[in-house]
Amino acid sequence: MKLSSLVYLDTGLQAAAQQWADRLELPCVDGCSVAAAKPKALQRFLLAQCTGEGEAFVFVLDSDGLVLHAVGGESRLSIRADFHRSTVTYRRKQGGGKGQMIAKAVGVRSGVYPWVLDATAGLGSDAFVLASLGCRMRLLERVPAVRALLEDGMTQARCFGVKQDAGLVEVLDRMTLVEVDSLNYLREVSESERPDVVYLDPMFPVRIKSAMVKKEMRVFHSLVGQDTDADGLLTAALSCARYRVVVKRPRIAPALAGPSPGHVLEGKSNRYDVYPLEKIPDGLNRSGVPKMF
């Protein structure tokens, strides 16, 4: 993964852009001259910020927040964390509720809303679903670029929610993003801070380019890389969780090294390997208590 720079498209965003650039250790570039340009002109400007050949990534900060553009190579895509636009809002309000596979895997049921540690948060989509169902979430993400997108996405959604959607703010209040190494956290967490459930979605290597593998996912793999310590995460998670560990995997992927899952929930493209440790007590409701993390 090659991160080249951070470009801002509005002079009013210069200070915020510089803060992000400093955190990500990237050059901060004035792109206001192409703010109103057509997409191809913007792409040419972004590509000009890159050195060398092949695929590279450029952060752009505009009025909608932080977005990561893939430029060069075969891809022309943008990636952002989204928690408040129409598609996500529809799923939050009209989705499958507790009947969703992820809810069953984690153990959400009537009156039961466990604390969940998402140790491989990515762009936060699974954590957001669980928070929408009532779970309190702690999110860990090891890749600084992805963590920046996630943090900004949560910030943008909160700003939107304060003005237009109180229900969204309640969901975001259940989500806490922490800048810490997942493996170290799992190994060192104190007894009082052990989560009820640890949720893992380690990156599975894409070995072929096919219609079954979306272009967006291939780009995200290029950005994040492979989770070479995924097996270690499972071992640490099993020692950390109180009641169960859930591992999300592509349907065709092998299980992580270690003990076999107690049961598996399988869908068309993904599955959830569930490692039960103890029965989740009836009435375990963490949704309304103060944050323990």
Protein Blocks (a to p, Z undefined) as FASTA:
>chain_A
ZZfbdcdfbfklmmmmmmmmmmnopacddfklmmmpcfklmmmmmmmmpgcedjdddddd
dfkbccdddeehjbdcdddddfkbmklmmmmmmmnkjmbmklmmnopaehiacddddfbl
mnolmmmmmmmnopacddddfblklmmmmmmmmmmmmmmmmmmomklmmmmmmpccdddd
fklmmmmocfklpcfbdcdddddddfbdcfklcfklmmmmmmnopafklmmmmmmmmmmp
mkbccddddfkbccdeddddfbdcddfkbccddddfbdcdehiafklgccfZZ
